[in-house]
Amino acid sequence: MIKVAVDATGGDLGSAPVLAGVRGALKADPDLYVNLYCDKSSHRDASLNSNFSRSLKSRLELHLCSDSVEMDEKPIQALRTKSSSSMALAIQSVKENKNDAILSSGNTAALVGFGLQLLGTIEGVSRPAICTALPSSKGRTWFLDMGANLEPTAEQMLVNARMGASQCRLIDGIQSPRVGVLNVGSEMMKGTRKEQELAAQLIKEPNMNFVGFAEGADLFSGAFDLVVCDGFAGNVALKTAEGVAEFLTDELKTTLSRHWAARFCYLLLRHDLRDMRRRIDPARYNGAALLGLDGLVVKSHGASKTVGFQNALLLTAELVRLGALPYLKGEILS
Amino acid sequence: MIKVAVDATGGDLGSAPVLAGVRGALKADPDLYVNLYCDKSSHRDASLNSNFSRSLKSRLELHLCSDSVEMDEKPIQALRTKSSSSMALAIQSVKENKNDAILSSGNTAALVGFGLQLLGTIEGVSRPAICTALPSSKGRTWFLDMGANLEPTAEQMLVNARMGASQCRLIDGIQSPRVGVLNVGSEMMKGTRKEQELAAQLIKEPNMNFVGFAEGADLFSGAFDLVVCDGFAGNVALKTAEGVAEFLTDELKTTLSRHWAARFCYLLLRHDLRDMRRRIDPARYNGAALLGLDGLVVKSHGASKTVGFQNALLLTAELVRLGALPYLKGEILS
């Protein structure tokens, strides 16, 4: 049995998509057991009773908490005053081995802060990094950091590259992942001193297949298995990608509803378009591990809907099943 | 008559799209006169003779240069050794008032470097910023810096905000543009000290409609008229957007060629799809001004094709026509 602590409060859309996502994941993965940490005030017993069948409820336990971390709360404030929030208690339960992992779509900085405070980092890592996957024309590209450490040192980014490469080996079975460093150009003299220092270190690193600098477009070109960058640029790139995808999808929708022929085509192609949408949907790859913490912590997108949250929960269970944490520890120390 | 110096060498695709773009722009704008600076070795007289009609040639002058700046050349190296390159001579011609503006698709860092060396900055500006427009669902959003200054100070970014706002007023006629600062979240406590400092200064700035922090997705949401960021994040965001757009366009092409019904729909909708493509095409907004230099310097995308280069050249002529440089000087000093 795989036990996952789910922080049901926080997230931009409230607890409804979380609950629906938990239900979907429990149905899809019979090994999964969910401990749901929920703020008393936001909890509606009714939704839990009506939405979960008796058999699903046997693998679901509700833990009411007296507080929750707000999305716009300063992390330092949250760390001081929200030790009985759903987020803190869910992480604490992993520390106490009551759960194998914790999943939250709440305040990222607070999640990183509580993770550091309650779980600490594994040996060889000073700060965690948020690692996610992006769809590409040839599979997927892993990408870190998405915002755990906005201004890392080159040394911390080197550790991030090691952790990301370990993720590629474990999850995608790529023994020698092609690693790139995000930069303003592919030419080796480009970038700031940080990118230059990191590249020099990656070239010397044993067992590291450093291909060179990657540009923004390379996140989707399939030319790299892993792209490393600081948390600021990573967050900007990810959210820019989501923005473009939404803008283009809206434009396509408008185009396919403009006149009768367009609407006819839309009907004719709706299955193909749905397939395409599924292929490119960021929610498909929702769930980003906070690599480097001494405990499995996964962040779901703040705006994730039911399917997105469900995928993040299934990924969390899969990471437990694969033994992601002991594997990472072994790789970093080797 | 508007005289523009065009650097025909450099660029990722050689001089062919530059020549074709120049021809298109000369046809479209009868006031335009082009001085073409071209590396001897890459120049093929034949293409010039065969592609330009006699009447167009009367508004085109060829200047053969002994050298050119390579795309992967270190800017400091270029500044020392390439003073007779097509790029340097084209910029020099603006300094000497032989041309009203200069357009290049070559090495960005070298263009910034030669611009600083040969033209200097206007009063009140220490470093230039590259400013471009992105399509949004409600018009367009101006965005700077795209990579002229990878690690600006908050003070330099404040000046960039002033210059960008001036661009919105001049070109789009928006008297009080909604200004945002790119960050990892919209909440006011987000980001690094730089974003915090900049926001504090923008709030105090008179005649500045500072709306708050923008996220990557806001570049396309239409919620801002201008988004300010450092050159590293700006370059990453722009290239990420291009990468996603290309990836999605490819996926759509694949979907619309999969079976006979899909191909039939493609035929039926080809005009609508072409319209859509034109609406979202980054080439439509090609041409980014290097604001802050004491001369009009415009950068065309390194990979721009004919239409992209043509648009950049027409934009350059339009900036001359609007008196962009004296307008900017007046705004910065007021």
Contacts between the chains, C-beta under 8 A, distances in Angstrom:
chain1	res1	chain2	res2	distance
A	71	B	187	7.1
A	72	B	187	4.0
A	72	B	188	7.8
A	72	B	189	7.3
A	74	B	189	4.9
A	108	B	185	8.0
A	109	B	190	7.9
A	135	B	247	7.8
A	136	B	247	7.2
A	137	B	247	6.2
A	137	B	250	6.4
A	137	B	251	8.0
A	147	B	184	5.2
A	150	B	184	6.6
A	150	B	191	7.1
A	150	B	192	5.2
A	151	B	192	5.7
A	182	B	236	6.2
A	184	B	147	5.1
A	184	B	150	6.6
A	184	B	231	7.2
A	184	B	232	6.2
A	184	B	235	4.1
A	184	B	236	7.1
A	185	B	108	8.0
A	187	B	71	7.1
A	187	B	72	4.0
A	188	B	72	7.9
A	189	B	72	7.3
A	189	B	74	4.9
A	190	B	109	7.9
A	191	B	150	7.0
A	191	B	232	7.7
A	192	B	150	5.2
A	192	B	151	5.7
A	192	B	232	6.7
A	215	B	236	7.9
A	215	B	239	4.7
A	215	B	243	7.9
A	216	B	235	7.3
A	216	B	236	4.8
A	216	B	237	6.9
A	216	B	238	6.9
A	216	B	239	3.0
A	216	B	240	3.4
A	216	B	241	7.4
A	216	B	242	7.1
A	216	B	243	5.7
A	217	B	239	4.9
A	217	B	240	6.9
A	217	B	242	5.4
A	217	B	243	3.0
A	217	B	246	6.9
A	218	B	243	6.9
A	219	B	240	6.1
A	219	B	243	5.9
A	220	B	243	4.5
A	220	B	244	6.0
A	220	B	246	7.4
A	220	B	247	4.2
A	221	B	243	6.6
A	221	B	247	7.9
A	229	B	236	7.6
A	231	B	184	7.2
A	232	B	184	6.2
A	232	B	191	7.7
A	232	B	192	6.7
A	232	B	233	6.4
A	233	B	232	6.4
A	233	B	233	5.6
A	233	B	236	5.0
A	235	B	184	4.1
A	235	B	216	7.3
A	236	B	182	6.2
A	236	B	184	7.1
A	236	B	215	7.9
A	236	B	216	4.8
A	236	B	229	7.6
A	236	B	233	5.0
A	236	B	236	6.3
A	236	B	237	5.3
A	236	B	240	8.0
A	237	B	216	6.9
A	237	B	236	5.4
A	237	B	237	6.7
A	237	B	240	4.5
A	238	B	216	6.8
A	239	B	215	4.7
A	239	B	216	3.0
A	239	B	217	4.9
A	240	B	216	3.4
A	240	B	217	6.9
A	240	B	219	6.1
A	240	B	236	8.0
A	240	B	237	4.5
A	240	B	240	4.8
A	240	B	241	5.5
A	240	B	244	7.7
A	241	B	216	7.4
A	241	B	240	5.5
A	241	B	241	7.6
A	241	B	243	7.8
A	241	B	244	4.8
A	242	B	216	7.1
A	242	B	217	5.4
A	243	B	215	7.9
A	243	B	216	5.7
A	243	B	217	3.1
A	243	B	218	6.9
A	243	B	219	6.0
A	243	B	220	4.5
A	243	B	221	6.6
A	243	B	241	7.8
A	244	B	220	6.0
A	244	B	240	7.7
A	244	B	241	4.8
A	244	B	244	4.3
A	244	B	245	5.9
A	244	B	248	7.7
A	245	B	244	5.9
A	245	B	248	6.6
A	246	B	217	6.9
A	246	B	220	7.5
A	247	B	135	7.7
A	247	B	136	7.2
A	247	B	137	6.1
A	247	B	220	4.2
A	247	B	221	7.9
A	247	B	280	7.3
A	248	B	244	7.7
A	248	B	245	6.5
A	248	B	248	5.2
A	248	B	280	6.2
A	250	B	137	6.3
A	251	B	137	7.9
A	251	B	276	5.4
A	251	B	279	6.5
A	251	B	280	5.8
A	252	B	252	7.2
A	252	B	276	7.0
A	254	B	276	7.9
A	255	B	269	7.3
A	255	B	272	5.1
A	255	B	273	6.7
A	255	B	275	7.5
A	255	B	276	4.7
A	256	B	269	7.8
A	258	B	272	6.2
A	261	B	268	5.3
A	261	B	269	7.0
A	262	B	269	6.0
A	262	B	272	6.1
A	264	B	268	8.0
A	265	B	265	3.8
A	265	B	268	5.9
A	265	B	269	5.7
A	268	B	261	5.3
A	268	B	264	8.0
A	268	B	265	5.9
A	269	B	255	7.3
A	269	B	256	7.8
A	269	B	261	7.0
A	269	B	262	6.0
A	269	B	265	5.7
A	272	B	255	5.1
A	272	B	258	6.2
A	272	B	262	6.1
A	273	B	255	6.7
A	275	B	255	7.5
A	276	B	251	5.4
A	276	B	252	6.9
A	276	B	254	7.9
A	276	B	255	4.7
A	279	B	251	6.5
A	280	B	247	7.3
A	280	B	248	6.2
A	280	B	251	5.7
